[in-house]
Amino acid sequence: MPHLNPLLKCLAIAANALSSGSIFTFPLLSPVLVSQFKLTQPQLTTVLLAGVVGQYPLASFVGKILDTYGPSFCSLAAAVAFSLSLGGFTAEFASIADSPVNPSPLTFYRLLIYSLIAGFATVFSFLSMVYAASKSFPRYIGIASGTAMSLFGLSPLFLSAIASRFFTDASGNLNAVYFMSFLAILSGSVHLFSSFPLKEAVNPSSAASNANSTDENTPLLNHASDIEAPSFDSPKSSMLMTDLSFWLLGLFCFCTLGTAEMVISNIGTIVLALPIASSFSGIHGSVTSAITMRQVQLLSFSNTVIRIVTGFIADFISPTAILSNGVITFPRKHFISRVAFLFGSSLLLAATFFCAANFIQVQASTWILSLGVGMSYGAVFTVLPSIVSAIWGIESFGRNFGLLMFAPFMGTPFFSYIYAFIAQSNKPADSNICYGRGCWQATFWIGHAVSLMAVSISITLWFRWKGRL
């Protein structure tokens, strides 16, 4: 029935979003990876980081696939990749659980490959749902993409809550084998079935045709603002790479998303480095696991809430120009530039790193870091799609957004290895893990400095894009 198509598309987007955040639950595996697989801090960081960074190498390529084939194909690709990667993790955890001997040196490389493939799956899923949501609701692109990304941000909270409820024993230890099996089945099957309703979500040729057509439901008067703006075509990639604004936005993403994802991928060892607060009692390992799970959930919750709030507010106080056939129109009155959200996010991130470096003393205090990073990260990712489409056009949104994602692809490992090697240099000689605030304090001061640099970049972009955002 045709009238069910929009509902099925929305359900498919929501289901994909909620099931695709498995890489952000990997910090829950940190105790197992350290105790059973005997990974060092750099090795642990590499495995956890690969899932996050694995989103980005294929971003531009996936963007081109989206522009050509639409989100259905990408959802199917995500189903295959999630099944392979999470199934591989399941096999590794099962083998080490059944074997009393130390794991093979090749185990680290297999874990690395599985984590990387999970990152590939995530970018297929993420870009397809954002693209489908944006194309389905072009007049409210901020709310549409923001809602999709909010559900994606909610995924770690959803999945970690399931882990806590169904896959954690009485002592607080996670059953990694059963949990990863569940993730493999859930992510693979959801993305497989979602590929069917998403087939009609995007059809570039028909979308362009429909944009120029009229019918009995077409309003006689255009309700767009009468603000005039210059016309331009979506730039080619060669022209895009010569645009200083694109490089500045990329540097902003390098600083903010890179430092935020450093925290997200290493939150398990950040918590593990600190002593337990006096208000907690019990076995050290179980309490630490519980607090780590709580930080993953807080990162997800703050990320989700800020995406919803930012998308809603941005669409009504900072409507972006709609680029259709090379002509820009403004649908509503404009109050403030969307770059203000980038400015606020980078300022919040700088304040968060400052507080973390100075005031976090015990595990229970890491909520300051989780809350600030989650909010900053979510706000930046919410406004980025609308900024990219408004400045460089919706026609090549997938390609342009994919190119921009190379910034966090470089920034996340850069800052994560700064964290890893500082922690490694401060660890005891007889331990694989660093303990104490010295493990990450210098890293957070670096994060504070580069976040302030991002603040200055956002101010520059605010002036450069005055009147266009």
C-alpha positions as CSV (number, residue, x, y, z in Angstrom):
1,M,0.0,0.0,0.0
2,P,1.6,3.3,-1.1
3,H,0.5,5.2,1.9
4,L,2.5,2.9,4.2
5,N,5.8,3.6,2.3
6,P,6.8,6.8,4.3
7,L,6.0,5.0,7.6
8,L,8.1,1.9,6.5
9,K,11.0,4.2,5.5
10,C,10.9,6.0,8.8
11,L,10.8,2.6,10.7
12,A,13.7,1.3,8.6
13,I,15.8,4.4,9.3
14,A,15.0,4.2,13.0
15,A,15.8,0.5,13.2
16,N,19.1,0.9,11.4
17,A,20.0,3.8,13.7
18,L,19.3,1.9,16.9
19,S,21.2,-1.2,15.9
20,S,24.3,0.3,14.3
21,G,26.1,1.7,17.3
22,S,27.9,-1.5,18.3
23,I,31.4,0.1,17.9
24,F,30.6,2.5,20.7
25,T,29.9,-0.3,23.1
26,F,33.4,-1.8,22.5
27,P,34.8,0.0,25.7
28,L,32.6,-2.5,27.6
29,L,35.0,-5.2,26.3
30,S,38.1,-3.5,27.7
31,P,38.4,-5.7,30.9
32,V,38.1,-8.8,28.8
33,L,40.6,-7.6,26.2
34,V,43.1,-6.8,29.0
35,S,42.6,-9.8,31.3
36,Q,42.1,-12.6,28.7
37,F,43.8,-11.3,25.6
38,K,46.7,-9.7,27.5
39,L,46.7,-6.6,25.2
40,T,49.0,-3.6,26.1
41,Q,47.6,-0.1,26.2
42,P,48.6,0.8,22.7
43,Q,47.2,-2.5,21.4
44,L,44.0,-2.0,23.3
45,T,43.7,1.6,22.0
46,T,44.3,0.3,18.4
47,V,41.6,-2.3,18.6
48,L,39.0,0.0,20.1
49,L,40.0,2.9,17.9
50,A,39.8,0.9,14.7
51,G,36.1,0.6,15.0
52,V,35.6,4.4,15.3
53,V,38.2,5.3,12.7
54,G,37.0,2.6,10.4
55,Q,33.9,4.7,9.7
56,Y,36.0,7.3,7.8
57,P,38.3,5.7,5.1
58,L,35.3,4.7,3.0
59,A,33.2,7.8,3.7
60,S,33.8,9.5,0.4
61,F,33.4,6.2,-1.5
62,V,30.2,5.4,0.3
63,G,29.0,8.9,-0.4
64,K,29.4,8.3,-4.1
65,I,27.5,5.0,-3.8
66,L,24.7,6.8,-2.1
67,D,24.5,9.5,-4.8
68,T,24.3,6.7,-7.4
69,Y,22.4,3.8,-5.9
70,G,20.7,5.2,-2.8
71,P,20.5,3.9,0.8
72,S,19.1,0.5,0.1
73,F,22.3,-0.9,-1.3
74,C,24.3,0.6,1.6
75,S,22.0,-0.9,4.2
76,L,22.5,-4.3,2.6
77,A,26.3,-3.7,2.6
78,A,26.1,-2.8,6.3
79,A,24.2,-6.0,7.1
80,V,27.0,-8.1,5.5
81,A,29.8,-6.2,7.2
82,F,28.2,-6.2,10.7
83,S,27.6,-9.9,10.5
84,L,31.2,-10.6,9.5
85,S,32.8,-8.3,12.0
86,L,30.7,-9.0,15.1
87,G,30.6,-12.7,14.2
88,G,34.4,-12.7,14.1
89,F,34.5,-11.1,17.6
90,T,32.2,-13.8,18.9
91,A,34.5,-16.5,17.5
92,E,37.6,-15.0,19.1
93,F,35.9,-14.5,22.5
94,A,34.5,-18.1,22.4
95,S,37.9,-19.5,21.5
96,I,39.7,-17.8,24.4
97,A,37.0,-18.8,26.8
98,D,37.5,-22.5,25.9
99,S,41.3,-22.3,26.0
100,P,43.4,-22.0,29.2
101,V,46.5,-21.0,27.2
102,N,47.6,-17.5,26.2
103,P,46.2,-16.2,23.0
104,S,48.1,-16.4,19.8
105,P,50.0,-13.2,18.7
106,L,47.9,-13.2,15.6
107,T,44.8,-12.7,17.8
108,F,45.5,-9.0,18.1
109,Y,45.5,-8.6,14.3
110,R,42.3,-10.5,13.9
111,L,40.6,-8.4,16.5
112,L,41.9,-5.3,14.7
113,I,40.5,-6.4,11.3
114,Y,37.1,-7.3,12.9
115,S,37.0,-3.9,14.5
116,L,37.9,-2.1,11.3
117,I,35.1,-4.0,9.4
118,A,32.6,-2.9,12.1
119,G,33.6,0.7,11.4
120,F,33.1,0.1,7.7
121,A,29.6,-1.2,8.5
122,T,28.8,1.8,10.6
123,V,29.6,4.3,7.9
124,F,27.4,2.4,5.4
125,S,24.6,2.5,7.9
126,F,25.1,6.0,9.2
127,L,25.4,7.8,5.8
128,S,22.5,5.8,4.3
129,M,20.1,6.8,7.1
130,V,21.1,10.4,7.2
131,Y,20.9,10.6,3.4
132,A,17.5,9.0,3.3
133,A,16.1,11.2,6.1
134,S,17.5,14.4,4.4
135,K,16.0,13.5,1.0
136,S,12.7,12.5,2.5
137,F,12.2,15.8,4.4
138,P,14.1,18.5,2.4
139,R,12.3,21.4,4.0
140,Y,13.2,20.2,7.5
141,I,16.6,18.8,6.9
142,G,17.8,19.7,10.3
143,I,15.0,17.9,12.1
144,A,15.1,14.9,9.8
145,S,18.9,14.3,9.8
146,G,19.0,15.3,13.5
147,T,16.4,12.8,14.5
148,A,18.1,10.0,12.5
149,M,21.5,10.9,14.1
150,S,19.8,11.2,17.5
151,L,18.6,7.6,17.2
152,F,22.1,6.6,16.1
153,G,23.5,8.4,19.2
154,L,20.9,6.5,21.3
155,S,22.2,3.2,20.0
156,P,25.0,2.7,22.5
157,L,22.6,3.5,25.4
158,F,20.1,1.0,24.0
159,L,22.7,-1.7,23.4
160,S,24.6,-1.2,26.6
161,A,21.3,-1.3,28.5
162,I,20.6,-4.7,26.9
163,A,24.1,-5.8,27.8
164,S,23.5,-4.8,31.4
165,R,20.1,-6.4,31.7
166,F,20.6,-9.7,29.8
167,F,24.4,-10.3,29.4
168,T,25.9,-9.3,32.7
169,D,26.2,-11.7,35.6
170,A,25.6,-11.0,39.3
171,S,29.1,-9.8,39.9
172,G,28.9,-7.2,37.1
173,N,31.0,-9.0,34.5
174,L,29.9,-9.0,30.9
175,N,29.5,-12.3,29.0
176,A,31.3,-11.1,25.9
177,V,30.5,-14.2,23.8
178,Y,26.7,-14.0,24.2
179,F,26.7,-10.2,23.9
180,M,28.7,-10.2,20.6
181,S,26.5,-13.0,19.2
182,F,23.4,-10.9,19.9
183,L,24.9,-7.9,18.3
184,A,25.9,-9.8,15.1
185,I,22.4,-11.3,14.7
186,L,20.6,-8.0,15.6
187,S,22.7,-5.7,13.3
188,G,22.8,-8.1,10.4
189,S,19.1,-8.9,10.3
190,V,17.8,-5.4,10.9
191,H,20.0,-3.9,8.1
192,L,19.0,-6.7,5.8
193,F,15.3,-6.2,6.2
194,S,15.6,-2.4,6.2
195,S,17.1,-2.5,2.7
196,F,13.7,-3.2,1.2
197,P,11.7,-0.2,2.4
198,L,14.7,2.1,1.7
199,K,14.7,1.2,-2.0
200,E,12.4,4.1,-2.7
201,A,13.9,6.5,-0.2
202,V,16.2,8.1,-2.8
203,N,16.0,8.3,-6.5
204,P,18.1,11.2,-7.7
205,S,16.6,11.4,-11.1
206,S,13.0,11.2,-10.0
207,A,13.7,13.5,-7.1
208,A,15.0,16.2,-9.4
209,S,12.0,15.7,-11.7
210,N,9.5,15.9,-8.8
211,A,11.1,19.1,-7.5
212,N,10.2,20.8,-10.8
213,S,6.7,19.3,-11.2
214,T,3.3,20.6,-10.1
215,D,0.0,18.9,-9.2
216,E,-3.2,19.7,-7.5
217,N,-1.4,19.8,-4.1
218,T,1.2,22.3,-5.2
219,P,0.6,25.7,-3.5
220,L,-0.1,28.7,-5.8
221,L,2.2,30.9,-3.7
222,N,5.7,30.1,-2.8
223,H,6.1,30.4,1.0
224,A,9.9,30.7,0.9
225,S,11.4,33.9,2.1
226,D,11.9,36.6,-0.5
227,I,15.5,37.0,0.6
228,E,17.6,36.8,-2.6
229,A,20.9,35.0,-2.7
230,P,23.3,34.4,-5.5
231,S,22.9,31.2,-7.6
232,F,25.7,28.7,-7.9
233,D,26.1,25.1,-8.9
234,S,27.4,22.3,-6.6
235,P,31.2,22.5,-7.0
236,K,33.3,19.6,-8.4
237,S,35.6,17.9,-5.9
238,S,38.7,19.6,-7.5
239,M,37.1,23.0,-6.8
240,L,36.0,22.0,-3.4
241,M,39.6,21.1,-2.4
242,T,40.7,24.7,-3.3
243,D,38.0,26.3,-1.1
244,L,39.6,27.6,2.1
245,S,36.3,27.4,4.0
246,F,36.2,23.6,3.3
247,W,39.7,23.2,4.8
248,L,38.8,25.4,7.8
249,L,35.7,23.3,8.4
250,G,37.8,20.1,8.0
251,L,40.4,21.5,10.6
252,F,37.5,22.2,13.0
253,C,36.3,18.6,12.6
254,F,39.9,17.4,13.1
255,C,40.1,19.2,16.4
256,T,36.6,18.6,17.9
257,L,35.6,15.2,16.5
258,G,39.1,13.9,16.9
259,T,39.4,14.7,20.6
260,A,35.8,13.7,21.3
261,E,36.2,10.3,19.7
262,M,39.5,9.8,21.5
263,V,37.5,10.0,24.7
264,I,34.7,7.8,23.4
265,S,37.0,5.0,22.3
266,N,39.1,5.1,25.4
267,I,36.5,5.8,28.1
268,G,37.0,2.2,29.5
269,T,40.7,2.8,30.3
270,I,40.1,6.4,31.4
271,V,37.8,5.0,34.1
272,L,40.1,2.1,34.9
273,A,42.9,4.5,35.7
274,L,41.1,6.1,38.6
275,P,40.3,4.8,42.1
276,I,36.7,4.0,43.0
277,A,34.7,6.6,44.8
278,S,34.1,6.0,48.5
279,S,30.3,5.8,47.9
280,F,30.8,2.6,45.9
281,S,31.5,-0.8,47.4
282,G,32.3,-4.2,46.1
283,I,34.8,-5.9,43.9
284,H,37.0,-3.5,42.0
285,G,36.5,-5.2,38.7
286,S,32.7,-5.3,38.9
287,V,32.4,-1.7,40.1
288,T,34.7,-0.5,37.4
289,S,32.7,-2.4,34.8
290,A,29.5,-0.9,36.1
291,I,30.8,2.6,36.1
292,T,32.3,2.1,32.6
293,M,28.9,0.9,31.4
294,R,27.3,4.0,33.0
295,Q,29.7,6.3,31.1
296,V,29.0,4.6,27.8
297,Q,25.3,5.2,28.5
298,L,25.8,8.8,29.5
299,L,27.8,9.5,26.4
300,S,25.0,8.0,24.4
301,F,22.2,9.8,26.3
302,S,23.9,13.3,26.1
303,N,24.7,12.7,22.5
304,T,21.1,11.8,21.7
305,V,19.4,14.6,23.6
306,I,21.6,17.3,22.2
307,R,21.1,16.1,18.6
308,I,17.3,16.3,19.1
309,V,17.5,19.7,20.7
310,T,20.1,21.1,18.3
311,G,18.2,19.9,15.2
312,F,14.9,21.3,16.3
313,I,16.3,24.7,17.4
314,A,18.6,25.1,14.4
315,D,15.8,24.5,11.9
316,F,13.7,27.3,13.4
317,I,16.2,30.0,14.4
318,S,18.9,29.1,11.8
319,P,17.1,27.8,8.7
320,T,19.5,27.0,5.9
321,A,19.1,28.0,2.3
322,I,17.6,25.4,0.1
323,L,19.6,24.9,-3.1
324,S,17.4,23.6,-5.9
325,N,18.6,23.7,-9.6
326,G,21.4,26.2,-8.6
327,V,19.0,28.7,-7.0
328,I,19.1,29.5,-3.2
329,T,15.9,30.2,-1.3
330,F,15.3,30.7,2.4
331,P,12.2,29.0,3.8
332,R,11.8,31.0,7.1
333,K,13.2,34.0,8.8
334,H,16.8,33.7,9.8
335,F,17.9,34.7,13.3
336,I,21.5,33.4,13.7
337,S,24.1,31.5,11.8
338,R,24.4,27.8,12.2
339,V,28.0,28.3,12.8
340,A,27.0,29.5,16.3
341,F,26.3,25.8,17.1
342,L,29.9,24.9,16.1
343,F,31.2,27.8,18.2
344,G,29.2,26.7,21.3
345,S,30.2,23.0,20.9
346,S,33.9,23.8,20.7
347,L,33.7,26.1,23.6
348,L,31.9,23.5,25.7
349,L,34.5,20.9,24.7
350,A,37.3,23.2,25.8
351,A,35.6,23.7,29.2
352,T,35.1,20.0,29.5
353,F,38.7,19.1,29.0
354,F,39.7,21.9,31.4
355,C,37.5,20.5,34.1
356,A,38.6,16.9,33.4
357,A,42.3,17.8,33.7
358,N,41.8,19.7,37.0
359,F,38.9,18.2,38.9
360,I,38.3,14.5,38.1
361,Q,39.8,12.5,40.9
362,V,37.7,9.3,41.1
363,Q,35.8,7.0,38.8
364,A,32.4,8.5,39.8
365,S,33.5,11.9,38.6
366,T,34.1,10.9,35.0
367,W,30.4,11.9,34.3
368,I,31.8,15.4,33.7
369,L,33.9,14.2,30.8
370,S,31.2,11.9,29.4
371,L,28.5,14.6,29.5
372,G,30.5,17.4,28.0
373,V,32.1,15.3,25.3
374,G,28.7,13.6,24.4
375,M,27.0,17.0,24.1
376,S,29.8,18.6,22.0
377,Y,30.1,15.6,19.7
378,G,26.4,15.3,19.1
379,A,25.9,19.0,18.4
380,V,28.7,19.2,15.8
381,F,27.5,16.1,13.9
382,T,23.9,17.4,13.9
383,V,24.6,20.7,12.1
384,L,27.3,19.4,9.8
385,P,25.0,17.8,7.2
386,S,22.9,21.0,6.9
387,I,26.0,23.2,6.7
388,V,27.5,21.0,4.0
389,S,24.3,20.9,1.9
390,A,23.7,24.7,2.3
391,I,27.2,25.8,1.4
392,W,28.1,23.3,-1.3
393,G,24.8,21.9,-2.5
394,I,22.6,18.9,-1.8
395,E,23.2,17.3,-5.2
396,S,26.7,16.1,-4.2
397,F,26.0,15.9,-0.4
398,G,27.2,12.3,-0.1
399,R,30.6,13.0,-1.8
400,N,31.2,16.3,0.1
401,F,30.2,15.0,3.5
402,G,32.4,11.9,2.8
403,L,35.4,14.1,2.0
404,L,34.9,16.1,5.1
405,M,34.9,12.9,7.2
406,F,38.6,12.4,6.4
407,A,39.2,15.1,9.0
408,P,38.1,13.0,12.0
409,F,39.6,9.9,10.3
410,M,43.0,11.6,10.8
411,G,42.2,13.4,14.0
412,T,40.8,10.5,16.0
413,P,43.9,8.3,15.7
414,F,46.2,11.3,16.2
415,F,44.7,12.2,19.6
416,S,44.1,8.6,20.6
417,Y,47.7,7.6,20.2
418,I,48.8,10.7,22.1
419,Y,46.6,9.3,24.9
420,A,47.9,5.8,24.5
421,F,51.6,6.6,24.5
422,I,51.3,9.1,27.4
423,A,49.4,6.3,29.3
424,Q,52.0,3.7,28.3
425,S,54.8,5.9,29.6
426,N,53.2,6.3,33.0
427,K,52.2,2.6,33.6
428,P,53.9,0.4,36.2
429,A,56.5,-2.0,34.8
430,D,54.6,-5.0,35.9
431,S,51.2,-4.0,34.5
432,N,49.6,-3.6,31.1
433,I,47.4,-0.8,32.2
434,C,48.2,2.7,33.6
435,Y,46.8,3.8,36.9
436,G,46.4,7.4,38.1
437,R,45.5,10.8,36.8
438,G,48.9,11.1,35.1
439,C,47.7,8.6,32.5
440,W,45.5,11.2,30.8
441,Q,45.9,14.6,32.4
442,A,48.4,15.8,29.8
443,T,46.2,14.5,27.0
444,F,43.3,16.5,28.3
445,W,45.3,19.7,28.4
446,I,46.2,19.1,24.8
447,G,42.5,18.6,24.1
448,H,41.7,21.9,25.8
449,A,44.2,23.7,23.6
450,V,43.0,22.3,20.3
451,S,39.4,22.9,21.3
452,L,40.2,26.6,21.8
453,M,41.7,26.6,18.3
454,A,38.4,25.2,17.0
455,V,36.6,28.1,18.7
456,S,38.7,30.6,16.7
457,I,38.1,28.6,13.5
458,S,34.3,28.7,14.1
459,I,34.5,32.5,14.5
460,T,36.3,32.8,11.2
461,L,33.8,30.6,9.4
462,W,31.0,32.7,11.0
463,F,32.3,35.8,9.2
464,R,33.1,34.0,6.0
465,W,29.6,32.5,5.6
466,K,27.7,35.6,6.9
467,G,24.3,35.7,5.1
468,R,24.5,32.2,3.8
469,L,23.8,30.2,7.0
